[in-house]
Amino acid sequence: MNNRFVNFWKKLYRDPFKRYLVIALVALGFAIFFTGQVEVTPLPSEGLEVHFFYLPGCSHCEEQEPFNEELAGAYPAIQIIAHNS
């Protein structure tokens, strides 16, 4: 088992693209880990706007409209604004 692990890393190290890819991913991981988390601010209490872009005659957009109406009825703080594309 240990020999397979060592052979895997030797083969990975021989290919320059994979070597730089691993180095870049490790550096990215360290950067994400050490920068900390961003504080999330709560949504404003006055409501939320949802912009719905649709195309007349699109069957998927027509299927979405009843869901949008149901969502707006269930959550009065949500304002759905429809935009004709």
C-alpha positions in Angstrom: 0.0 0.0 0.0 2.8 2.4 0.9 4.6 1.6 -2.3 1.5 2.5 -4.4 1.1 5.8 -2.6 4.8 6.7 -3.2 4.5 5.6 -6.9 1.4 7.7 -7.3 3.2 10.9 -6.1 6.3 10.1 -8.1 4.2 9.8 -11.3 2.3 12.9 -10.4 5.5 14.9 -9.9 6.9 13.8 -13.2 4.1 15.5 -15.2 4.7 19.3 -15.1 1.1 20.2 -15.6 -0.1 18.0 -12.8 2.7 19.2 -10.5 1.7 22.9 -11.0 -2.0 22.0 -10.7 -1.4 20.4 -7.3 0.7 23.3 -6.2 -2.0 25.8 -7.3 -4.8 23.9 -5.6 -2.8 23.6 -2.4 -2.0 27.4 -2.5 -5.7 28.1 -3.2 -6.7 25.9 -0.3 -4.4 27.7 2.1 -5.6 31.1 0.9 -9.2 30.2 1.4 -8.5 28.6 4.8 -6.5 31.5 6.2 -8.5 34.4 4.9 -11.4 33.5 7.2 -15.1 33.6 6.5 -17.0 36.6 5.4 -19.7 37.9 7.8 -23.1 37.4 6.3 -25.5 40.3 6.7 -29.2 39.4 7.1 -31.7 40.4 4.5 -33.4 43.7 4.9 -36.7 43.6 6.7 -38.6 45.5 4.1 -38.6 42.5 1.7 -36.8 40.9 -1.2 -37.0 41.5 -4.9 -36.8 38.5 -7.3 -36.3 39.4 -10.9 -37.8 36.8 -13.3 -36.7 37.0 -16.9 -39.0 35.2 -19.3 -39.5 34.8 -23.0 -43.1 34.8 -24.3 -44.0 31.4 -25.7 -41.3 29.6 -23.7 -42.8 26.5 -22.2 -40.4 26.5 -19.3 -41.2 30.1 -18.4 -44.9 29.3 -18.5 -44.3 26.4 -16.1 -42.5 28.7 -13.8 -45.2 31.4 -13.5 -47.6 29.4 -11.2 -44.7 28.6 -8.9 -43.8 32.3 -8.8 -47.4 33.2 -7.9 -47.5 30.5 -5.2 -44.2 31.8 -3.8 -45.4 35.4 -3.7 -48.6 34.3 -2.0 -46.8 32.2 0.6 -44.2 34.9 1.3 -45.7 38.4 1.2 -42.3 40.0 1.7 -41.1 38.7 -1.7 -41.8 41.0 -4.7 -41.5 39.2 -8.0 -40.6 41.5 -10.9 -41.1 39.9 -14.3 -39.0 41.1 -17.3 -39.9 40.3 -20.9 -36.6 39.2 -22.6 
